[in-house]
């Protein structure tokens, strides 16, 4: 998957380089009032692209920061919750008498020497 992403960006970069070489001509841009800016066409287009991408980049960084903070606070709450969990139950004593005189079916059995052979 990393190869496909790298190949995609290489194709985009090569296409952009060819576009810049073919259209490297001066352009006059009238700003407001009597202000005029003269620049090369690829510089103008790349600058406009970056200016348009800036709000989305800022929004993505803010979202990433907010989600990272939420994940950190959730992890801290999990640590606190597991640390404050109830203590483990006391160990079960195997030799204790069973209520009603019946043997415990889960207790380990030992071979009897008095039984049938």
C-alpha positions as CSV (number, residue, x, y, z in Angstrom):
1,X,0.0,0.0,0.0
2,X,2.9,2.3,0.8
3,X,4.3,1.7,-2.7
4,X,1.0,2.8,-4.3
5,X,0.9,6.0,-2.3
6,X,4.5,6.8,-3.2
7,X,3.9,6.0,-6.9
8,X,0.8,8.3,-6.9
9,X,2.8,11.2,-5.4
10,X,5.7,10.6,-7.9
11,X,3.2,10.8,-10.8
12,X,1.7,14.0,-9.4
13,X,5.2,15.6,-8.9
14,X,6.3,14.7,-12.4
15,X,3.1,16.0,-13.9
16,X,3.5,19.3,-11.9
17,X,7.1,19.6,-13.1
18,X,6.1,19.2,-16.8
19,X,3.3,21.7,-16.3
20,X,5.7,24.2,-14.7
21,X,8.2,23.8,-17.5
22,X,5.6,24.2,-20.3
23,X,3.9,27.3,-18.7
24,X,6.8,29.3,-17.2
25,X,5.5,32.6,-18.5
26,X,5.1,35.9,-16.7
27,X,1.5,36.8,-15.7
28,X,0.2,40.2,-14.5
29,X,-2.4,40.0,-11.7
30,X,-4.3,43.1,-10.8
31,X,-4.9,43.1,-7.1
32,X,-7.1,45.9,-5.5
33,X,-6.8,49.5,-6.5
34,X,-3.7,50.3,-8.5
35,X,-1.7,47.4,-7.2
36,X,-0.3,45.0,-9.8
37,X,1.7,41.9,-9.2
38,X,3.8,40.3,-11.9
39,X,4.8,36.7,-11.3
40,X,5.3,33.4,-13.2
41,X,2.2,31.3,-13.8
42,X,3.3,28.1,-11.9
43,X,4.2,30.2,-8.9
44,X,0.7,31.8,-8.9
45,X,-1.1,28.5,-9.3
46,X,1.0,26.7,-6.6
47,X,0.5,29.6,-4.3
48,X,-3.2,29.6,-4.8
49,X,-3.4,25.9,-4.2
50,X,-1.5,26.2,-0.9
51,X,-3.6,29.2,0.2
52,X,-6.7,27.1,-0.5
53,X,-5.4,24.1,1.3
54,X,-4.4,26.0,4.4
55,X,-7.8,26.0,6.1
56,X,-8.3,22.3,5.6
57,X,-4.8,21.6,6.9
58,X,-5.5,23.7,10.0
59,X,-8.8,21.9,10.5
60,X,-7.2,18.5,10.2
61,X,-4.5,19.4,12.7
62,X,-7.1,20.7,15.2
63,X,-9.1,17.5,14.8
64,X,-6.1,15.4,15.3
65,X,-5.1,17.4,18.4
66,X,-8.6,17.1,19.9
67,X,-8.8,13.4,19.3
68,X,-5.3,12.8,20.8
69,X,-6.4,14.7,23.9
70,X,-9.6,12.6,24.1
71,X,-7.6,9.4,23.7
72,X,-5.1,10.5,26.4
73,X,-7.9,11.3,28.9
74,X,-9.7,8.0,28.2
75,X,-6.5,6.1,28.8
76,X,-5.9,7.9,32.1
77,X,-9.5,7.2,33.1
78,X,-8.9,3.5,32.3
79,X,-5.8,3.4,34.4
80,X,-7.7,5.0,37.3
81,X,-10.6,2.6,36.9
82,X,-8.5,-0.5,36.9
83,X,-6.4,0.7,39.8
84,X,-9.6,1.3,41.9
85,X,-11.1,-2.1,41.1
86,X,-12.2,-4.3,43.9
87,X,-9.6,-6.5,45.6
88,X,-9.5,-10.1,44.4
89,X,-11.6,-12.6,46.2
90,X,-10.0,-14.6,49.1
91,X,-8.5,-17.9,48.0
92,X,-10.7,-21.1,48.3
93,X,-9.6,-23.5,50.9
94,X,-9.9,-27.1,49.6
95,X,-10.1,-28.9,53.0
96,X,-13.0,-26.9,54.4
97,X,-16.2,-28.9,55.2
98,X,-18.9,-28.6,52.7
99,X,-22.4,-27.6,53.7
100,X,-24.9,-30.4,53.8
101,X,-22.2,-33.1,54.1
102,X,-21.9,-33.5,50.3
103,X,-18.5,-33.5,48.7
104,X,-17.4,-30.6,46.5
105,X,-17.7,-31.8,42.9
106,X,-15.0,-29.3,41.8
107,X,-12.5,-30.3,44.4
108,X,-9.5,-32.4,43.2
109,X,-9.8,-36.0,44.1
110,X,-7.1,-38.3,45.4
111,X,-6.9,-42.0,44.7
112,X,-8.4,-44.1,47.5
113,X,-6.5,-47.1,48.8
114,X,-9.6,-48.6,50.4
115,X,-11.7,-48.9,47.3
116,X,-11.9,-51.8,44.8
117,X,-8.8,-52.7,43.0
